[in-house]
Amino acid sequence: MSKVKEWFANLWQGFVDWLVAIIIIILTWIKDLFLLIFELMLDGVVFIFELLTPPDFLAGGMDALVTALPPSVTYFLGQSGVAEGIAIYGAGVTFRLLRKLFTLGQW
């Protein structure tokens, strides 16, 4: 009688293992589906951004915009630390956007 119980226990354990494997496969498929949908949404955002054209005054880049300034204005901007201020501001904005991205807007 013990061998019959053991056989049924092994049969039941095999069925449970098979059922767990099927559930894991289904959950993996659902996760992959969500990732595929997310990837397609990001591809759509990239496509939209690629359609946008930059303004005419930025077509030559920031260097062309700065070189068009008079020398006195360039000297004043260099002495007042505007370049460092813009770099600090850019780092702050980047940190904020990354924080929002990685915490999904919760923090």
N, C-alpha and C positions, 0 to 999 in steps of 0.2 A: 504494500500500500504506500510505503514511503517513496518508492520510485515513481509511482503514478502522480503523487503530489509534487514531486520534484519536476516531473515532466510538464505538468500543468503550470508550475511556477516559471519554468524556463520558457514555456510557450507564451505565457502572459508577459514576461519580461521582454521577450522578443517583439511582441506586439506593441508594447509601450515604447520600446526603443525605436521601432519603425514609425510610430505615431509622432514621437518627438522629432525624428529626422524630417518627416513631412512638414511639420509645423515650422521647423527652422528653415526649410527650403522656401516655404510660402512667405515667411517674414523677410528672408533675404531678397526674394523677388520683389516684394512691396517696397523695401528700402531702395533697391536698384531702380525701381520705377520712379520713386520720388526724386532720386538723384538725377535720373534722365530728364524728368520734367524741369528740375531746377537748372540743369545744364542748358536746356533749350531756352528757358527764360533768360538766362545770362547771355546766350548767343544772340537773342533778340535785342537785348539792351546794347550789346556791342555793335550790332548791325545799325541800330538807330544812331548811336554816337558816331559811327563811321559816316553816316549820311550828312551829319552836321558839318558845315563849312566854317572855318575860323573867320573872324572879322578881318576886314582889309588891313587895318592898322597892325594886326598881329601876323600878317602873311610873311613878313620878313623876319619874324621872331622878336624876342624882347630886346636883343642887341640893337636892332635897327631902331626900335622905339627909344632906347636910351641914348643912342648916338645922335638922335635928332634934337636932343635937349641942348640948350646953350651951355657953354663951359662953366659959367658962374652957378647955374642951377646944379650941374653935375658935381661941382666942388662942394656946394652946400649939402647936397644929399650924402656925399661921401663923408663929410665931417660930422654930420648929425647921426650917423649910424642907421640909416634907413635900411641898408642891405641886411644888417644883422637883425633888425626888427622884423623885417619881412621873413627872414629865415626862422626866427623864433615863432612868429605867428603861423607860418606854414607847418612847423613841427607840431604846434598845438592843435591845429585843425586836423592834421593827419592822425594824431593820437586820438582825438575825439571820434573821428569817423571809424577808425579801427576798433575802438572800444565799443562803439555802437554795433559794428558788424559782428564782432566775436561774441558779444553777449546778446545778440539778436534784439537790440534796442531796450533791454531791460535795465541797464545800468546807466 
